[in-house]
């Protein structure tokens, strides 16, 4: 079968597909069944951690492509928990990065199971529905959008280093939902969330424990759906 220009671009490098996520739990389902052509790295939350970890890895090794996976908050009322989305564009601080020109995006867009749209990258965890609704005002009518903390940094780094990439997210909380605790108050100086601080925060608000348990279950569902999509994508790019 003839190779299209998209697949030909990816075949120019026969090295590893690098899967990048901020948190270990986002990689958990992929890690349970390792693939010989996949490398997984956990970067920590936020743009600086994501860019630093990705750049450090790529300076020492080559990657055929980068797939950035993780959880995200919905900015569109159509998005439900567990929905998969791929970024056509990533925005942060007035900068915009076109992800649709990446061959990996073009392959993923032809697959079933994920919608494409706009990723808005911020520096803090959006814990309140009212803040998500404020960000949603930047979307065009009927545009699919979500918020996370790493997409723009990954897109920027991959564009700079000329590595094909895909931004893939699973929705963990809907537009009108608050998170159970203010996770921003639970972050360490390096930007990572401290489990101890989360527990202490929940102790002050006992009803938060139910929300945290629910969020953990959602994370497991999202991790599995992300892993399933990546595994389905692999034969199309390897």
C-alpha positions as CSV (number, residue, x, y, z in Angstrom):
1,X,0.0,0.0,0.0
2,X,1.3,3.4,-0.9
3,X,2.5,5.6,1.9
4,X,0.8,9.0,2.3
5,X,2.8,12.2,2.9
6,X,1.7,12.2,6.5
7,X,3.0,8.7,7.3
8,X,6.1,9.3,5.2
9,X,7.0,12.3,7.5
10,X,6.8,10.0,10.5
11,X,8.8,7.3,8.9
12,X,11.8,9.6,8.5
13,X,12.8,8.6,12.1
14,X,12.4,5.0,13.2
15,X,13.0,5.8,16.9
16,X,10.7,5.8,19.9
17,X,7.3,7.3,20.4
18,X,7.6,9.4,23.6
19,X,4.5,9.7,25.7
20,X,4.6,12.6,28.1
21,X,2.2,13.3,31.1
22,X,2.3,15.6,34.1
23,X,1.3,12.9,36.5
24,X,2.2,9.3,37.1
25,X,-1.5,8.3,37.4
26,X,-2.1,9.6,33.9
27,X,0.5,7.2,32.5
28,X,-0.6,4.3,34.8
29,X,-2.6,2.2,32.3
30,X,0.1,2.5,29.6
31,X,2.7,1.6,32.1
32,X,0.9,-1.7,33.1
33,X,1.4,-3.1,29.6
34,X,4.7,-1.7,28.3
35,X,5.2,-1.4,24.5
36,X,8.8,-1.8,23.2
37,X,8.4,1.3,21.0
38,X,7.0,3.6,23.7
39,X,8.9,5.6,26.3
40,X,7.0,7.2,29.1
41,X,8.0,10.3,31.1
42,X,6.3,12.1,34.0
43,X,7.1,15.8,34.0
44,X,5.2,17.2,36.9
45,X,2.5,19.9,36.7
46,X,2.8,23.2,34.9
47,X,4.5,24.6,31.8
48,X,7.9,25.0,33.2
49,X,8.1,21.4,34.5
50,X,6.7,20.0,31.2
51,X,9.0,22.0,29.0
52,X,12.1,21.3,31.1
53,X,11.5,17.5,31.3
54,X,10.7,17.1,27.6
55,X,13.6,19.2,26.5
56,X,16.0,17.3,28.8
57,X,14.8,13.9,27.3
58,X,15.0,15.1,23.7
59,X,18.5,16.5,24.2
60,X,19.8,13.0,25.1
61,X,17.6,10.9,22.8
62,X,15.7,11.1,19.5
63,X,11.9,10.6,19.3
64,X,9.9,9.8,16.3
65,X,7.0,11.7,17.8
66,X,5.7,13.0,21.1
67,X,2.2,12.3,22.5
68,X,1.2,14.4,25.4
69,X,-1.6,12.9,27.5
70,X,-3.4,13.9,30.6
71,X,-6.5,15.1,32.3
72,X,-8.3,18.4,31.6
73,X,-11.3,20.5,32.7
74,X,-14.1,21.0,30.2
75,X,-14.8,24.5,28.9
76,X,-17.6,23.3,26.6
77,X,-21.0,22.1,28.0
78,X,-21.0,19.2,25.4
79,X,-17.9,17.6,27.0
80,X,-18.6,14.9,29.6
81,X,-16.3,13.1,32.0
82,X,-14.1,10.6,30.2
83,X,-14.4,12.2,26.8
84,X,-11.2,12.3,24.7
85,X,-10.1,15.5,22.9
86,X,-7.2,16.3,20.7
87,X,-5.8,19.8,20.3
88,X,-6.1,21.6,17.0
89,X,-4.6,24.7,18.7
90,X,-3.0,25.4,22.1
91,X,-3.1,28.8,23.6
92,X,-1.3,30.4,26.6
93,X,-0.7,34.0,27.6
94,X,-1.7,35.4,24.3
95,X,0.5,32.9,22.3
96,X,-1.1,30.4,20.0
97,X,0.4,27.1,18.7
98,X,-1.1,25.4,15.7
99,X,-1.2,21.7,16.4
100,X,-3.2,20.7,13.3
101,X,-0.2,20.8,11.1
102,X,1.4,18.0,12.9
103,X,1.2,14.7,11.0
104,X,0.3,12.9,14.3
105,X,-2.8,15.2,14.7
106,X,-3.9,14.5,11.2
107,X,-3.7,10.7,11.7
108,X,-5.5,10.9,15.1
109,X,-8.3,13.1,13.7
110,X,-9.2,10.4,11.2
111,X,-9.8,8.0,14.1
112,X,-13.0,7.5,16.1
113,X,-13.3,8.3,19.7
114,X,-11.9,11.8,20.1
115,X,-13.0,15.4,19.2
116,X,-10.7,18.1,18.1
117,X,-10.7,21.6,19.5
118,X,-8.9,24.3,21.5
119,X,-6.7,23.7,24.5
120,X,-6.2,26.7,26.9
121,X,-3.1,26.4,29.0
122,X,-3.0,28.2,32.4
123,X,-0.5,28.4,35.3
124,X,-2.9,27.4,38.1
125,X,-5.3,24.5,38.5
126,X,-8.8,25.7,37.7
127,X,-10.8,24.5,40.7
128,X,-14.0,26.5,40.4
129,X,-16.7,26.3,37.8
130,X,-17.0,30.1,37.7
131,X,-13.3,30.3,36.5
132,X,-13.9,27.7,33.8
133,X,-16.9,29.6,32.6
134,X,-14.8,32.7,32.4
135,X,-12.2,30.9,30.3
136,X,-15.0,29.5,28.1
137,X,-15.8,33.1,27.0
138,X,-12.7,32.9,24.8
139,X,-14.2,30.1,22.7
140,X,-16.1,30.6,19.5
141,X,-19.7,29.6,19.4
142,X,-20.0,25.7,19.5
143,X,-16.2,25.4,19.7
144,X,-14.9,22.5,21.7
145,X,-12.4,23.6,24.4
146,X,-10.7,22.5,27.6
147,X,-8.2,23.8,30.1
148,X,-4.9,22.2,31.4
149,X,-1.5,23.3,32.5
150,X,1.0,21.8,30.0
151,X,-0.3,21.7,26.4
152,X,1.1,25.0,25.1
153,X,4.5,24.2,26.6
154,X,4.6,20.8,25.0
155,X,3.5,22.2,21.6
156,X,6.0,25.1,21.8
157,X,8.9,22.8,22.7
158,X,8.0,20.2,20.0
159,X,7.7,23.0,17.3
160,X,11.0,24.4,18.3
161,X,12.8,21.0,18.2
162,X,10.9,20.0,15.0
163,X,9.3,16.9,16.5
164,X,5.8,15.7,15.4
165,X,3.4,15.9,18.3
166,X,-0.1,15.2,19.5
167,X,-1.9,16.8,22.5
168,X,-4.5,14.3,23.8
169,X,-6.6,14.9,26.9
170,X,-9.4,13.1,28.8
171,X,-12.0,15.2,30.5
172,X,-11.9,14.8,34.3
173,X,-14.4,17.5,35.3
174,X,-17.2,19.2,33.5
175,X,-17.8,22.9,32.9
176,X,-20.2,23.4,35.8
177,X,-18.3,21.3,38.4
178,X,-16.0,22.6,41.2
179,X,-13.1,20.4,42.3
180,X,-13.3,19.0,45.9
181,X,-10.4,21.1,47.2
182,X,-8.3,24.0,46.1
183,X,-5.3,22.0,44.7
184,X,-3.3,25.2,44.2
185,X,-2.9,25.4,48.0
186,X,-1.6,21.9,48.0
187,X,1.3,22.5,45.6
188,X,5.0,22.4,46.6
189,X,7.6,25.0,45.6
190,X,8.3,23.0,42.4
191,X,4.7,23.2,41.4
192,X,3.8,19.5,42.1
193,X,0.8,18.6,44.2
194,X,1.6,17.2,47.6
195,X,-0.6,14.3,48.6
196,X,-0.1,15.2,52.3
197,X,-1.3,18.7,51.7
198,X,-4.4,17.4,49.9
199,X,-5.3,15.2,52.8
200,X,-4.8,18.0,55.3
201,X,-7.0,20.2,53.1
202,X,-9.7,17.6,53.0
203,X,-9.6,17.1,56.8
204,X,-10.6,20.7,57.2
205,X,-13.6,20.0,54.9
206,X,-14.7,16.4,55.5
207,X,-17.2,16.5,52.6
208,X,-14.2,16.8,50.3
209,X,-13.2,13.2,50.8
210,X,-16.2,12.0,48.8
211,X,-15.2,14.3,46.0
212,X,-11.6,13.2,46.1
213,X,-12.6,9.5,45.9
214,X,-14.8,10.3,43.0
215,X,-12.0,12.2,41.3
216,X,-9.7,9.3,41.8
217,X,-12.1,7.0,40.1
218,X,-12.5,9.4,37.2
219,X,-8.8,9.6,36.9
220,X,-8.6,5.8,36.5
221,X,-11.3,5.8,33.8
222,X,-9.5,8.6,32.0
223,X,-6.1,6.9,32.2
224,X,-7.6,3.8,30.6
225,X,-9.3,5.7,27.8
226,X,-6.1,7.6,27.1
227,X,-4.1,4.3,27.0
228,X,-6.6,2.6,24.7
229,X,-6.5,5.5,22.2
230,X,-2.7,5.6,22.2
231,X,-2.5,1.8,21.6
232,X,-5.0,2.1,18.8
233,X,-3.0,5.0,17.3
234,X,0.4,3.2,17.4
235,X,-0.1,0.8,14.5
236,X,-0.9,3.8,12.3
237,X,2.4,5.6,13.0
238,X,4.9,2.8,13.5
